[in-house]
């Protein structure tokens, strides 16, 4: 058991660095645009390339992690981001920028995010929600810490030196951590004590993937646009940025809290509760008229959105066919990444069309409602059927 916590700690540290690698685009945006004269939209597209590649890579690497020692997959994930950062220090063209961030996501971050969430949940088989919550909280921390470090080096040494230092740091830290990884001593089964065959599990994962995409449309709209909304409501730059900071800090705690709740109350039930809260709060954001109201909404949203994120990963683990935990989590996370991209995009689109955020955030809530309807279907498949079977068996035994 003590070594299980070591594994969770190693997974958390590696996921923190991997998640932070994606966020570096934000701090390199301005210096790259100034250096090469590229439009900021062209530079920021590297983030979209990295996220889509990470989603695709998560499916492939989750599949491989189910079939070979996880250390081999994680070593690839440890080396590729570092090498990509080193090569980015010699960047000359936009094509190189996109290619290297795509490589970083596909064979690097994708080889960390899904396999190590899966591994942590298998090591803490009795508390998989807590394990995934802790690892996800590490990802949120890395999303702030790694870009902060990169920004500091950019200011003091320049962007090329910052990329080089990131590369050396990632290789120097990630490779030793990957060497510590061990496969879990046993594979945890999927849905415990339920008469669910492999075909039914595929249906459950398909419904869960669609729900995760819609959930993340609802999730991404406030995440990406809350700072701009705060500025529209008259908050100064630092105060507006503080909305996102509060949301992220509370979100770190929310991942752990809801992971623990999922272990006690059930993953699907926890997912429904968190999704319902997220849906209501997303709708309320544009109606806030003061900074205090926006900060309160941000704190509450940070709690429930992180709970939804942790819960759909624990659901994916439960619904996974035997020996397919990594692949199942990878598929669900891919659809979640797609939903994040759509939510961020529609928020900006409808703001441009309408001149305010009311329609954009209402659309996010509509996606949240449809997500809840799909989760209701999941309840029919996973809760009512087993109880009906149980009643029939009881009647047969009684007769």
Phi, psi and omega in degrees: 000316177302322180292332176300319179290329174297316179297318178297320178296317178296315178300319180298314181296319181290321177293324177301315181290321180295314180296322178295329180299322178296319184290350181294338179305322184300319185275341176269353185303305184294312180296325178291319177298320180289322183292315188253353182074022180280144172299147181297330177297323179292320180290316182293340177297340176299328177295315179298318178300316182294319182292317179296317178298322178296319178297315179293318179297326179298323178295310182295313184288329173297321177298314180293323181295335176286343189241354180216166178305132186297336181298324180296316179294316182294327177297321174298315178295334179282324185278318190297313179300320179298315179295322178297318178297319178299316179292327178294338178293343177252023185301139178228331184231159178294327178298320177297320179302310182293318183297318183286323176289328175294316177298318179301318180287314187292306186256353182253284183295323177298332179277356179251308190302304184286307183301324185278331169297317178297314182298315180299319181292330178284327177290321176258066187298332180277342180224059184295327179296318178297317180299311180295323178297317180294315180296318179295323177297323175299320177300319179295321179295316179296329179298335177262321188286316183295312176298327178297315178298316180298318180297320179298316181291324177301315182294322186269327187238344183103160188288326179294317178294326178295316177299317181297316180294322176299316180300312180295321178297314182297315180294316183293331182261316187289320182297311176300323178295318180298325180292340178280343188291144175224148175293150177297148184294338179208152177273127177281140178290172182283247183284119188285128170067027180236144180276077182237117180276176185298321180296320178295323179295323176298319178296319178298318179293325177295314177297318180295322179296316177296318178298318181296321178298314180292321177302318183281338169297314178296322183290315190288329184300307174295321182302317185275330191248001184294325180294316178295321177300317178299320177297320177297332179271007173097007178285142176292166186306311181293321180292322178294317178296331179297335177299315180291323179298315178298316181301317182288318182296313177296325178299326177298314178293321182298325179300317181287316181298311182288332174297319178294319179297320180299323178293332184264315186262347183108140185295314183293317179298320178293320178299317180296315181297314180294320180294321178297315177298317179299319182296315180294314183293322178300321179293327186281338187309310184293344182271356177290135184246357182220163178297323180297318178295319179295320179293321178295316178296321180296318179296314180294320180295320178302322180294312188277327179294321179292327176295319177296319181297314179294320185291320182288337174288321177291326174297316179300321178294319181293322185274359183292133171299159183304129179075013182233029183298312181298315179297318182296314177297323179298317180296314181296319179294326177299313179295327176296317177299319178299316178298320178299316180297317181293319181296316178296318183292314183293329178299315178290321181298310184285336171294317179295323182286323189254343180081005175205178186261004184299312181292319182299314181285330174295320176300319178300319179292325176299317176299321178296322178295316179297321174304315180295324177295320178293322177295329175295321175297319177300322177299319179299322182285323190257343183248311186286319183298313178300322180292325177294317178299318179298319179295319180296318178298320180295318179295320180296316179296319181296321182285000000 
